[in-house]
Amino acid sequence: MEIINIDFRKCKYIRELHNEIQTKMNLPNNYGKNLDALWDMIEYYCDYPVQINFYGTKNRNLDISDYIKKIIVIFRNATISSPNMSYKIIS
C-alpha cells in the first residue's frame, strides 16, 4: 500500500493547500486547484491501495481551517467510491 503524507501545517492560503495536494498526489498540471477539481481528480484516483495521511488539519487561520474541513469531506466521500483509497487525520 502506498502512503501519501499531505502536510498543511505551513499553508497560509487556500492555493497553498491545493499546491500541497497536487504535489504529494502527483496530480496533473491541469488540476484546477478548487474543490470541484479536487473531487474530479481523486474520485477515480486509485487503481491500487493508497492511504492519505493529513497533517496540520487544525490550522489557526479560521478561513483555512474551514476550507480544510471541506477538503477532508471530499476525501471521505472519495473513499466511498474508490475502495482502494483510505485517509487518516494525523493532526
N, C-alpha and C positions, 0 to 999 in steps of 0.2 A: 504494500500500500504506500502510495506517495503521500507525504505530509508537506503541506504548504503553510508557512507561517506568515500571516499578514499582520503587520505591526502599525497601528495607528497612533502610537504614543508621541511621535514627533509631528504629527499632522496638525496644522492650524487652519487649513482651508479645505473646503469640500473637494476642490480639484486635487489636492494632495492625497486625499483618501482614495480617489479613483486612480491616481498615478501608482499608489502602492498596490492596489488590487491588480491593475494592469501588468505591472512589473512582475509581481510574485506569481501570478497565474499565467503569465506569458500570453496575454490576450493580444489580438492583432492591433495594428496601428489605427485601424478604422473604428476602434472601440469609441463610442460616443461620449463616455465619461458622464453619464447621468444614470438615474435609477432604471429607466426603461431599457437603456442599452445594457446595463449590468444584467438585468433579467434575461435579455436576449442572448447574451454571451454565455451565461452559466446554466441556463435551463438545460441545455444539451451538451454541457462541457465535457463530461467524462464517459469514456468507454472502459475505464479501468478504475479501480478503487482509489479514492483520494480523500484525505481528511484535511480540512481547512482549519487552522488554529488562529484565533483572533486575539491580539494583544492590544491593550490601550482602548478598550471599548467604553471606558468611563472617563472620557475626555472632560477636562474642566470647562472648556468652551461649550456653553449650552447649545448653540446652533449646531456645532459639530456633533455633540453628543446625541442630539435628536436625529441627526442625519445618519449617524452610525446605527442607531436603532432600526432605521428603515433598511439599511444595508443588511443587517442581521435577519430581518424578516424575509428579505429576498432570498438569502441563503437557506433559511429554514424551509421556505416554500420550494426551493430548488431541490432540496433533499427528498422531497416527496415524489417529484417527477424523475429524479435521477438517483436511483437507489445505490449507485456506486459512490455517491458523494455524501460525506458527513462533515459536520462542523463542530467546533468546540470553542467556547469562550474561556480563554485562559485568564485574562484580566481586563 
